[in-house]
Amino acid sequence: MTTSLVIGDYEIATVLDSPAPLRDPAIIFPSVPPAAWDPYRSFALDPDGKWPLDWRGHLIRATYGEGPVILVDAGMGADVNEHTGEPGQLLHNLAALGVEPGDIDVLVTTHCHGDHVGWNVAYQVGGDTPSLTFPNATHWIASRDWEHYLKPENANPAFDKSVKPLEALGALKLIEGVEQIAPGVATLPTNGHTPGHQCVLIESGGQTAVITGDLFHSVAQVTEQDWCPIFDVDTAMSTHSRRSLLSRAMAEEWIVFSGHLPTGTSIGRVVSVGEKTAWQPI
Ligand SMILES: [Zn+2]
């Protein structure tokens, strides 16, 4: 089961927060007829036809010992999850990699949905005063997401709880487009799932890897690139972003760290099989 890889000067590791509740694909992908899942059923869905996914972050560390410690996305968080009955395990799994919260220098948020920002801040039991979970981290948030979720018509409780407080806590860095985080590591806008959705690109030692956030959720979308879950804010834009990034990843043989595929199959390549594209786990 591959959960980390070295790409040139960087080690990239998956950091599980929690398995998400099993979902009904007919509810999450309402425009996809049930029979269209048949070619993917054996590996994209469980034996009961439910769709499994994980909530996770990714840790990027320089293998040469210098440079920022980067966490991409902060899971669902410490609250006991109503579906799993368990709190998230992100901090526990970071500790297993030898990383304490104070070690994180940069926290890149792919987008401002609740399962990606859950650990950003902590609240004492019964309290409403947030404090930073990662006291030394600057949180890199796309300004397009920030501006979108500040508008009352786009109310997002997870944004109000876990992202908005970052400004007053002095930990917010709003970014536009491509911004370099470390040598060879940069944000890559892939808008559509949310207005400011972004990936993280790692180019080092002649290899390229990408952390894709919610560019795609199911392994079936690597083949059926126009399938959109109900979570996509702008499906035309998310489809365009998905198609362009996945075709680049295939042509240039990138290693892809997916945001939600189940642990053990979440790292892979996009390959061509006959006329189609497919996911090949590493
Ligand atoms: Zn997500």
Residues whose N, C-alpha, C, O or C-beta is under 5 A from the ligand:
A	BS01	ZN	D115 D214
